[in-house]
């Protein structure tokens, strides 16, 4: 392809290009010095001007001029503000489904419907996985049009297992027994029941949360705190119910019987004593 030669008429129309840039700018002072001209194609060039508007450092006003064949008059094709090599740009656009983080959803917020969510699948679709198909039939009976796909279950399982309710959590590393042996564990349904359950112990910090079977905490149903020594000295009880005094009634005189009855009444206030 032959090189495009410079166009003297269009290259010299700097003031025409500047006026076009000032027309689209918010303020005429936002158009700065002339930065140069770029030959786009035959009889088409673009003049560049510095942008002095606040917040647009490195941006350039670009005005494209053209002329008809054998014409000696330049005309404005378009004028716009474009980023330059050193301009400040907004970060790349990321879909909301990738920007959303746990805890971002607040009361009253509603997420857009994802038609092609690879974490879900129709409840009636066969997957050739016996466990997944059985789960889908049950979910369809509950009236749900979509259920978790194999990928959705795998992502949830990985997120739960590696999170704060898995076996590597600090509270689980110091636990005396795993959740799998705790009476407060409610296993999940489906294929995840072998790995996860829901804690139902109100004293546990995981109450109402999904925990792994090898998670654990100090509120296990079968654990107990070892009793340590007391700082208070032990004293003899005022009345020892375990101490028995054997009396042969055949050898007891009436006077001794009265003394025994009086002693019992003093030891147990309110007891009936027959003399």
Helices and strands as residue ranges (DSSP letters): H 8-11, H 14-24, G 28-30, E 31-41, E 44-51, E 59-66, E 75-83, H 96-99, E 120-122, H 130-141, E 146-148, H 150-161, H 170-173, G 179-181, E 185-187, G 190-194, E 196-199, E 210-212, G 249-251, H 254-267
